[in-house]
Amino acid sequence: MSRIMIVEDDPKIADLLLSAIEKYGYEGVRVKDFRLVLLEFEQVQPDLVLLDVNLPSYDGYYWCRQIRKVSTCPVLFISARDGEMDQIMALENGGDDYITKPFHSGIVLAKIHSHLRRAYGEYAAKREELMLEKEGLILYPERLELQYGQAVVPLTRKESDLIESLMERYPRVASREALLEKLWDPQAFVDENTLNVNIARVRKKFQELGMEDAVLTVRGSGYRLNNSWSEARP
């Protein structure tokens, strides 16, 4: 049974969507705390998200970007905003479709069927696991693992995000501003010290793989990977 997450703060519309979803055999889950949408997403692990634009605390565009950091599941915006720019922003921020209110429940269900079929069913492309490789160093963002040779260390989500940014920028410097954005958490204050602590944890993970000085500090700019590991390779 596919699980559909409903991020809608209007209780009448949320009830209508939930009723339609469950009538057609899907499991519907409504978000309870609109300050913790990403946390509830990670707990629920839905197959598809119905996402309103106008929400308390942060808008749907923001939450779609957060979801895209951890998932590629279909995200369908449902909004009373019917302007072209709203629809463009929805797609630019990671959405897969845009439905305007008032909507016909049959249209919503048809789009849900279509996106689930394309993402997981007969039309789904066989997707290979995401991985980044630099000089024998391999990051698996979906497994939260970093590998070099036969050695593997587990990572937290934040450690994985930081290493991903460093590998994507390699051999260039990843700015502190870009790395802070990776760490941004709407539920907790993130400052320079938070970045320093997480960089220290990333360095420790490299050391567990036998890599010393793998992350260099570039004063006044940020951090960059130092390819000392391949130079030491026999």
Salt bridges, closest charged atoms under 4 A:
GLU8 OE1 - LYS101 NZ 2.80
ASP15 OD1 - ARG30 NH1 2.35
GLU27 OE1 - ARG3 NE 3.16
ASP33 OD2 - ARG35 NH2 2.98
ASP52 OD2 - LYS101 NZ 3.49
ASP86 OD1 - ARG81 NH1 3.58
ASP96 OD2 - ARG68 NH2 2.85
ASP97 OD2 - LYS111 NZ 3.23
ASP97 OD2 - HIS115 NE2 3.01
GLU129 OE2 - ARG143 NE 2.80
GLU142 OE2 - ARG127 NH1 3.00
GLU145 OE1 - ARG143 NH1 3.61
GLU159 OE1 - LYS205 NZ 2.79
ASP161 OD1 - ARG157 NH1 3.59
GLU192 OE1 - ARG176 NH2 2.44
